[in-house]
């Protein structure tokens, strides 16, 4: 049986970011659950449709210097799917933020996805229980909204005006008929 350190080293992967290999820390169980839950939502909705969701572990080659492994993505042009990776811009990418990757996700990778024409980019924040949705407009990302999940206890403390303004679900640009419930993503995480 491997000791914890060897098991940790065996799970390490790397991304090519700006031409430099950057080691990726293994995802925490919470990080993995969030990325997986989003992938499952898309998997269930996209059955029989041309777009395909991918969860953590599939590399996307954007440029010669940028080969990322996003926490998840949706690809609608199946010609981009190669035997070992995806080549070209996905239609939607989500990254689950962690202290060790937040800077790259918020800055470099966001800029690379924008420059390569990824229409929609999500930053999922486990600590803040939120999803920032960026949409590409005229070649630049615009923050569409930040969606927050509130527990029943937090909602109970809100006044009527706050409760009336509460958003509990949203839609992505790909499918207006897909209701993405924040509770389905954030509820009952450990």
C-alpha positions as CSV (number, residue, x, y, z in Angstrom):
1,X,0.0,0.0,0.0
2,X,1.3,3.5,-0.9
3,X,1.9,6.0,1.8
4,X,0.1,9.3,1.5
5,X,3.0,11.2,0.0
6,X,3.6,8.6,-2.8
7,X,-0.1,8.5,-3.6
8,X,-0.1,12.3,-3.8
9,X,2.9,12.3,-6.1
10,X,1.4,9.6,-8.3
11,X,-1.7,11.8,-8.9
12,X,0.2,14.9,-10.0
13,X,-0.5,16.2,-13.5
14,X,0.7,19.3,-15.3
15,X,-0.6,21.9,-17.6
16,X,1.3,23.9,-20.2
17,X,0.6,27.6,-19.3
18,X,2.3,30.2,-21.4
19,X,4.8,27.6,-22.6
20,X,5.8,26.6,-19.0
21,X,4.8,23.3,-17.4
22,X,2.9,24.0,-14.2
23,X,2.2,21.1,-11.8
24,X,-1.4,20.6,-10.8
25,X,-2.2,19.6,-7.2
26,X,-4.6,16.7,-6.9
27,X,-8.2,17.9,-6.5
28,X,-9.7,17.8,-3.0
29,X,-12.8,15.7,-2.6
30,X,-14.9,18.9,-2.4
31,X,-13.3,20.4,-5.6
32,X,-13.9,17.1,-7.4
33,X,-17.6,16.9,-6.3
34,X,-18.3,20.4,-7.6
35,X,-16.7,19.7,-11.0
36,X,-18.4,16.4,-11.2
37,X,-21.9,17.7,-10.3
38,X,-21.7,20.3,-13.1
39,X,-20.6,17.6,-15.6
40,X,-23.5,15.4,-14.6
41,X,-26.0,18.2,-15.1
42,X,-24.7,18.6,-18.6
43,X,-24.4,14.9,-19.3
44,X,-28.1,14.3,-18.3
45,X,-29.3,17.3,-20.4
46,X,-27.2,16.6,-23.5
47,X,-28.1,13.0,-24.2
48,X,-29.0,12.8,-27.8
49,X,-27.7,16.3,-28.6
50,X,-24.6,17.2,-30.6
51,X,-22.7,18.7,-27.6
52,X,-20.6,16.6,-25.3
53,X,-19.5,17.4,-21.7
54,X,-16.1,16.4,-20.4
55,X,-15.2,16.3,-16.7
56,X,-11.8,16.8,-15.1
57,X,-8.9,15.0,-16.7
58,X,-9.4,15.8,-20.4
59,X,-6.8,18.2,-21.9
60,X,-7.6,21.0,-24.2
61,X,-4.9,22.2,-26.6
62,X,-5.7,25.9,-27.3
63,X,-2.3,26.9,-28.7
64,X,1.3,25.6,-28.9
65,X,1.9,27.2,-25.5
66,X,-1.4,26.6,-23.8
67,X,-2.5,23.0,-23.0
68,X,-5.0,23.1,-20.1
69,X,-6.8,20.5,-18.1
70,X,-10.0,22.3,-17.1
71,X,-12.3,21.0,-14.4
72,X,-14.9,20.6,-17.1
73,X,-16.0,21.7,-20.6
74,X,-18.7,21.2,-23.2
75,X,-17.7,20.6,-26.9
76,X,-20.2,21.0,-29.7
77,X,-17.9,20.6,-32.7
78,X,-17.0,16.9,-32.4
79,X,-14.2,17.3,-34.9
80,X,-12.2,19.0,-32.1
81,X,-12.3,15.7,-30.1
82,X,-9.1,13.7,-30.7
83,X,-8.2,10.3,-29.3
84,X,-6.2,11.8,-26.4
85,X,-7.3,15.4,-26.1
86,X,-9.6,18.2,-27.4
87,X,-8.0,20.5,-29.9
88,X,-9.4,24.0,-30.1
89,X,-11.8,26.2,-28.2
90,X,-14.6,24.5,-26.2
91,X,-18.0,26.0,-26.1
92,X,-18.1,26.3,-22.3
93,X,-15.4,25.8,-19.7
94,X,-15.7,25.7,-15.9
95,X,-12.9,25.9,-13.4
96,X,-13.3,25.2,-9.7
97,X,-11.2,27.7,-7.8
98,X,-8.6,26.6,-5.2
99,X,-6.0,28.6,-3.4
100,X,-3.2,27.1,-5.6
101,X,-4.9,27.7,-9.0
102,X,-7.2,30.7,-8.5
103,X,-4.6,33.2,-9.9
104,X,-4.1,31.2,-13.1
105,X,-7.9,30.5,-13.5
106,X,-8.8,34.2,-12.9
107,X,-6.1,35.7,-15.0
108,X,-4.0,33.7,-17.5
109,X,-6.4,30.9,-18.4
110,X,-9.4,33.3,-18.5
111,X,-7.4,35.5,-21.0
112,X,-6.4,32.5,-23.0
113,X,-9.9,31.2,-23.3
114,X,-11.1,34.7,-24.2
115,X,-8.4,35.1,-26.9
116,X,-9.2,31.7,-28.4
117,X,-13.0,32.4,-28.6
118,X,-14.5,30.2,-25.8
119,X,-18.0,31.6,-25.7
120,X,-18.7,31.0,-22.0
121,X,-16.4,30.6,-18.9
122,X,-17.4,29.8,-15.4
123,X,-15.4,30.3,-12.2
124,X,-16.9,28.1,-9.4
125,X,-15.9,29.2,-5.9
126,X,-16.3,26.5,-3.3
127,X,-15.6,28.8,-0.4
128,X,-18.0,31.5,-1.6
129,X,-20.5,29.0,-2.9
130,X,-20.8,31.0,-6.1
131,X,-20.4,30.7,-9.9
132,X,-19.1,33.7,-11.9
133,X,-20.4,33.5,-15.5
134,X,-18.4,35.3,-18.2
135,X,-19.8,35.6,-21.8
136,X,-17.7,36.5,-24.8
137,X,-19.0,39.6,-26.5
138,X,-17.0,41.3,-29.3
139,X,-13.9,39.3,-28.4
140,X,-13.9,40.1,-24.7
141,X,-15.4,38.5,-21.7
142,X,-18.1,40.4,-19.9
143,X,-19.3,39.3,-16.4
144,X,-22.8,38.1,-17.0
145,X,-23.6,37.5,-13.3
146,X,-22.3,36.0,-10.1
147,X,-24.8,33.4,-8.8
148,X,-24.7,32.6,-5.0
149,X,-26.0,29.6,-3.2
150,X,-27.6,30.2,0.2
151,X,-28.4,27.6,2.8
152,X,-31.8,27.4,4.4
153,X,-30.3,28.9,7.5
154,X,-29.0,31.9,5.6
155,X,-32.3,32.4,3.8
156,X,-34.1,32.3,7.1
157,X,-32.1,35.3,8.2
158,X,-32.9,37.4,5.1
159,X,-35.6,40.0,5.0
160,X,-38.5,39.9,2.6
161,X,-36.8,42.1,0.0
162,X,-33.6,40.0,0.0
163,X,-35.7,36.8,-0.3
164,X,-37.6,38.3,-3.3
165,X,-34.3,39.1,-5.1
166,X,-32.9,35.6,-4.4
167,X,-31.7,33.7,-7.6
168,X,-31.7,30.0,-7.1
169,X,-31.0,28.9,-10.7
170,X,-29.7,30.1,-14.0
171,X,-29.2,29.1,-17.7
172,X,-26.1,28.8,-19.7
173,X,-25.8,30.3,-23.2
174,X,-25.9,26.9,-24.9
175,X,-29.3,25.7,-23.8
176,X,-32.0,28.0,-22.5
177,X,-34.0,25.0,-21.5
178,X,-31.4,23.7,-19.0
179,X,-32.2,25.1,-15.6
180,X,-29.0,25.0,-13.5
181,X,-30.0,24.8,-9.8
182,X,-27.4,26.2,-7.4
183,X,-28.6,23.7,-4.8
184,X,-27.8,20.8,-7.2
185,X,-24.2,22.1,-7.3
186,X,-23.5,23.3,-3.8
187,X,-25.9,21.6,-1.4
188,X,-24.5,18.9,1.0
189,X,-20.8,19.4,0.2
190,X,-18.4,18.3,2.9
